[in-house]
Structures are given as C-alpha cells and as structure tokens.
Amino acid sequence: MLEKIEKLQIVTLGVLVAASIIISTQIASNTVSKDVITVTGSAYEIVKSDSGTLNFGINVKRLTKQDAYTAMQSQKQIVEKYLKDKGIDSIDIKPVNGYYSYKRDAKTGAYTEIPESYNLTQSITISSKNVELIKEISNDITGLINKGVDINVYSPSYDYSKLPELKVTLLEKASQDAKDRAASMLKPTRNSVGKIQSVKMGVYQITPVDSTNVSDMGINDTSTIDKKVTAVANVSFKIK
C-alpha cells in the first residue's frame, strides 16, 4: 500500500513539474514576443536670438496736473530723440496713466482729501531685430536721468523666430539618439533594435547656453541672446 502511495506521489510530482515547464515556457514566449526597450534620447542646438524687446517707463510727479503733463511731454521728447539717434524706428508709446497722491493727516497718519501731487507714468516699448542694439540701449538709457528724465528700465527680452522649425528638427535628432542608445544597450545581448512601438515627446528646454537647469514644465528663457534649445524623446523599440 505504501509503495502505491509513493508511486502516485511520483506521478503527481511529474505531472506538476511538466505543467510548470509548459507554463514557464508560455510565459517566457509571451515575454519575448512582447519585449520592448524604452530609451530616452536628446538633442540640442545653440541659436542666437533674432529679435529683442525692451520695456521702460517715464515717471513724473508735479504739484498740478497741468505741470505734470508739461513735464511728461518734455521728458518724452528727450527719450524719443535718444531712441531715434540710436536707430530705433519701432517705438510703441502706451497711453499715459495719471493719478493724484493725497496728503496724510499729521496726527492720525490717515490720508486726507487734499492733493499732494499729480503723478503720471508713460510706458514705452521698443523692438528691433538688432539684438545687440537692444542690449546696448538697455544698459545705456538710464543715462537719461542726467538729462532730467525719471525713468525705470526693465530687463530686455530676446526671442528666436525660427523656433517651431527647430523643434521639429531636434525631435527627429532626439529620436535617432534614442535608437543609437538602444542599439548600444542591446549589443552585448546580441539583440537588435526593431520597429518603434511608441514615442513620447518631452518638454523643450530653452535655456542660457551654460545652464544645466531643467523643468518638468519646460523652460523658455528670454533673458539671453544666445540660447540652448534641447529636445527630449522617450522612445520604445521592439527587440529583435
């Protein structure tokens, strides 16, 4: 009786082993047939901005509204002459913004209804394809303070007009870089890169040339004339 039980156990064990081999073979076969390799490729190019913009404002503060407007016209003429002498033709002068400042009560510190001065602000935007000229003006225009102009200058903005076309080219190069990387990774295994299964484009990073900053949302630097445009592509390939 004991011998029969042992034989039955051996037969059962053999069936289980055979079944496990079949299952394992099926799993391995399915894995191989669906095997893919996912690689991140990148490409970049350094470009020079081909347009620049500069924003600044003129400020005037006088006792009366009439005096404020007279002073504003005088200062604006000085600024316009300076810009034309520099060769700037595209000058966008925004509508003037005016408001009263009121005196404070000496005891309570609260504002009264007595006007202290009338204030005017005039925003001006200039643009040019000569980015070096925009840079020069951004550093030099504050010198008009010596001519009686109360001016606030903001950081210039530089842009590259052919960015859409460049993005397409860089995406193609990033995909090729991903394929080259995948081939290098598979070489020791004697496998090769097959057809593309999927491509996911990453965000573009437009940064200063020497910057290593990246962002999940992408970076769009407009503060520098020379920029580095980087594209990233996550590509899945079939393994042959």
C-alpha positions as CSV (number, residue, x, y, z in Angstrom):
1,M,0.0,0.0,0.0
2,L,2.8,2.3,0.9
3,E,4.6,1.6,-2.4
4,K,1.4,2.5,-4.3
5,I,1.2,5.8,-2.5
6,E,4.8,6.6,-3.3
7,K,4.3,5.8,-7.0
8,L,1.2,8.0,-7.0
9,Q,3.2,10.9,-5.4
10,I,6.0,10.5,-8.0
11,V,3.5,10.5,-10.9
12,T,1.7,13.6,-9.4
13,L,5.0,15.3,-8.9
14,G,6.0,14.6,-12.5
15,V,2.7,16.0,-13.8
16,L,3.2,19.2,-11.7
17,V,6.8,19.6,-13.0
18,A,5.7,19.1,-16.6
19,A,2.9,21.6,-16.2
20,S,5.2,24.1,-14.6
21,I,7.6,23.7,-17.5
22,I,4.8,24.3,-20.0
23,I,3.5,27.3,-18.1
24,S,7.1,28.7,-17.8
25,T,7.7,28.2,-21.5
26,Q,4.5,30.0,-22.4
27,I,5.3,32.9,-20.1
28,A,8.8,33.2,-21.5
29,S,7.5,33.0,-25.0
30,N,4.9,35.8,-24.4
31,T,7.6,38.0,-22.7
32,V,10.0,37.6,-25.6
33,S,7.3,38.3,-28.2
34,K,6.3,41.5,-26.4
35,D,9.7,42.6,-25.3
36,V,10.5,46.3,-25.8
37,I,13.2,48.6,-24.7
38,T,12.4,52.2,-23.8
39,V,15.2,54.7,-24.1
40,T,15.4,58.5,-23.7
41,G,17.2,60.4,-26.4
42,S,18.1,64.0,-26.5
43,A,19.4,66.6,-28.9
44,Y,20.3,70.3,-28.6
45,E,21.3,73.3,-30.7
46,I,22.7,76.7,-29.8
47,V,20.9,79.6,-31.5
48,K,21.2,83.3,-31.5
49,S,18.1,85.4,-30.9
50,D,16.9,87.4,-33.9
51,S,14.7,90.0,-32.2
52,G,14.7,91.9,-29.0
53,T,12.2,93.9,-27.0
54,L,12.8,96.5,-24.2
55,N,10.2,98.0,-21.9
56,F,10.7,101.1,-19.7
57,G,8.6,103.8,-18.2
58,I,8.8,107.6,-17.6
59,N,7.6,108.9,-14.3
60,V,6.5,112.5,-13.5
61,K,5.4,113.9,-10.2
62,R,4.3,117.6,-10.0
63,L,2.0,119.7,-7.8
64,T,-0.6,120.2,-10.5
65,K,-2.0,118.1,-13.4
66,Q,-1.0,120.7,-16.0
67,D,2.6,120.9,-14.7
68,A,2.8,117.1,-14.7
69,Y,1.6,116.8,-18.4
70,T,4.0,119.6,-19.5
71,A,6.9,117.8,-17.8
72,M,5.9,114.5,-19.3
73,Q,5.9,115.9,-22.8
74,S,9.4,117.4,-22.3
75,Q,10.8,114.1,-20.9
76,K,9.2,112.1,-23.6
77,Q,10.7,114.2,-26.3
78,I,14.2,113.6,-24.8
79,V,13.6,109.9,-24.8
80,E,12.2,109.8,-28.4
81,K,15.2,111.8,-29.7
82,Y,17.6,109.4,-27.9
83,L,15.9,106.4,-29.5
84,K,15.9,107.8,-33.0
85,D,19.5,108.8,-32.7
86,K,20.2,105.1,-31.8
87,G,18.4,104.0,-34.9
88,I,15.2,102.6,-33.3
89,D,12.2,103.0,-35.5
90,S,9.7,100.7,-33.7
91,I,8.6,102.7,-30.7
92,D,5.3,101.8,-29.1
93,I,4.1,104.5,-26.7
94,K,1.3,103.4,-24.4
95,P,-1.5,105.7,-23.1
96,V,-0.4,107.9,-20.2
97,N,-1.6,106.9,-16.8
98,G,-2.4,109.7,-14.2
99,Y,-3.5,109.8,-10.6
100,Y,-3.4,112.0,-7.5
101,S,-1.4,111.5,-4.4
102,Y,-3.1,112.8,-1.2
103,K,-1.6,114.3,1.9
104,R,-1.7,112.4,5.2
105,D,-3.1,113.8,8.5
106,A,-0.1,114.8,10.7
107,K,-1.7,113.4,13.8
108,T,-3.5,110.2,12.6
109,G,-1.5,109.3,9.6
110,A,-4.7,108.8,7.6
111,Y,-5.0,110.1,4.0
112,T,-6.9,113.3,3.6
113,E,-8.8,114.7,0.6
114,I,-6.1,117.3,0.0
115,P,-4.0,116.6,-3.2
116,E,-0.2,116.4,-2.6
117,S,0.8,115.9,-6.2
118,Y,-0.3,114.6,-9.5
119,N,1.6,111.6,-10.9
120,L,2.0,110.4,-14.5
121,T,3.5,107.3,-15.8
122,Q,4.2,106.6,-19.5
123,S,5.1,103.1,-20.6
124,I,7.2,102.7,-23.8
125,T,8.2,99.5,-25.7
126,I,10.9,99.3,-28.3
127,S,11.8,96.4,-30.5
128,S,14.4,95.6,-33.1
129,K,16.0,92.7,-35.0
130,N,19.3,94.1,-33.9
131,V,19.6,92.4,-30.6
132,E,23.0,93.8,-29.8
133,L,21.4,97.3,-30.1
134,I,18.6,96.4,-27.7
135,K,21.2,95.2,-25.2
136,E,23.2,98.4,-25.6
137,I,20.2,100.6,-25.0
138,S,19.1,98.6,-22.0
139,N,22.4,99.3,-20.4
140,D,22.7,102.9,-21.6
141,I,19.3,104.5,-21.5
142,T,19.4,105.1,-17.7
143,G,21.9,107.8,-18.5
144,L,18.9,110.0,-19.5
145,I,18.5,110.5,-15.7
146,N,21.3,113.1,-16.1
147,K,19.1,114.9,-18.5
148,G,16.2,115.2,-16.1
149,V,14.3,112.1,-17.2
150,D,12.8,109.9,-14.4
151,I,13.0,106.5,-16.0
152,N,12.6,102.9,-14.9
153,V,14.1,100.3,-17.2
154,Y,13.1,96.6,-17.2
155,S,15.1,93.6,-18.4
156,P,15.1,93.1,-22.2
157,S,13.5,90.1,-23.8
158,Y,15.2,88.2,-26.7
159,D,13.4,85.7,-29.0
160,Y,14.2,83.3,-31.8
161,S,11.7,83.4,-34.6
162,K,12.6,80.0,-36.2
163,L,11.9,78.0,-33.0
164,P,8.9,76.0,-34.4
165,E,11.0,74.6,-37.3
166,L,14.0,73.9,-35.0
167,K,11.8,72.0,-32.6
168,V,10.8,69.6,-35.4
169,T,14.4,69.0,-36.4
170,L,15.5,68.5,-32.8
171,L,12.7,66.0,-32.1
172,E,13.9,63.9,-35.1
173,K,17.5,64.0,-33.9
174,A,16.4,63.1,-30.3
175,S,14.6,60.0,-31.7
176,Q,17.6,59.0,-33.6
177,D,19.7,59.4,-30.5
178,A,17.3,57.2,-28.6
179,K,17.7,54.5,-31.3
180,D,21.5,54.7,-31.1
181,R,21.4,54.4,-27.4
182,A,19.1,51.4,-27.6
183,A,21.4,49.7,-30.1
184,S,24.4,50.2,-27.8
185,M,22.5,48.7,-24.8
186,L,21.4,45.7,-26.8
187,K,24.7,44.9,-28.4
188,P,26.1,42.8,-25.5
189,T,22.9,40.7,-25.6
190,R,23.2,40.0,-29.3
191,N,19.8,41.5,-29.9
192,S,19.0,44.4,-32.1
193,V,16.6,47.3,-32.3
194,G,13.3,46.7,-34.0
195,K,10.4,48.9,-35.0
196,I,9.3,51.8,-32.9
197,Q,6.4,50.9,-30.6
198,S,5.7,54.3,-29.2
199,V,7.2,57.8,-29.0
200,K,6.6,60.3,-26.2
201,M,7.9,63.8,-26.7
202,G,9.3,65.5,-23.7
203,V,9.1,69.3,-23.0
204,Y,11.6,71.6,-24.6
205,Q,14.2,73.4,-22.5
206,I,15.2,76.8,-23.8
207,T,18.0,77.9,-21.5
208,P,21.1,80.1,-21.4
209,V,24.0,78.3,-23.1
210,D,25.8,77.3,-19.9
211,S,22.7,76.5,-17.9
212,T,22.0,73.0,-16.7
213,N,18.6,73.8,-15.4
214,V,15.6,71.7,-16.4
215,S,11.9,71.8,-15.5
216,D,9.0,69.3,-15.9
217,M,7.0,72.2,-17.4
218,G,9.8,73.3,-19.7
219,I,11.9,76.4,-19.6
220,N,11.6,79.3,-22.0
221,D,14.5,81.7,-21.4
222,T,14.1,85.2,-22.9
223,S,16.8,86.9,-20.9
224,T,19.8,85.9,-23.1
225,I,20.7,86.5,-26.7
226,D,22.4,83.1,-27.1
227,K,20.2,80.1,-26.1
228,K,20.5,76.4,-26.0
229,V,17.4,74.6,-27.2
230,T,17.1,71.0,-26.0
231,A,14.6,68.4,-27.1
232,V,13.9,65.0,-25.3
233,A,12.1,62.0,-26.7
234,N,11.2,58.8,-24.9
235,V,11.1,56.0,-27.5
236,S,10.1,52.3,-27.1
237,F,11.5,49.9,-29.6
238,K,10.7,46.3,-30.4
239,I,13.6,44.0,-29.5
240,K,14.7,41.7,-32.3
